[in-house]
Amino acid sequence: MASLAWLLIPSFAAIGAAIWGGWAARDRTSGDISELAGYARFREAMEKTPSGSDAV
């Protein structure tokens, strides 16, 4: 039974490493378009001239 445990520990580690490797290599470009559009809106808002009200 002890030999089975010694074989299962590296097996679980290999499976965990494979899952983590797949998760780390996933494609994360899906949200870039909306983030860039939000950044463009932010830049446009910051470049606008003040409306004339002197709020302090």
C-alpha angles and dihedrals in degrees: 000000000000091000089054090054090051089053095046096052095063090040092056090045091052092048091048091049091050092051092047092047091052091048093048092050096049121128109260100175096100095090097044096089095055091043092052091048090051091049091050090052089049092052091049091051092049093049094053116108117246115271092234100259112122100216111175 
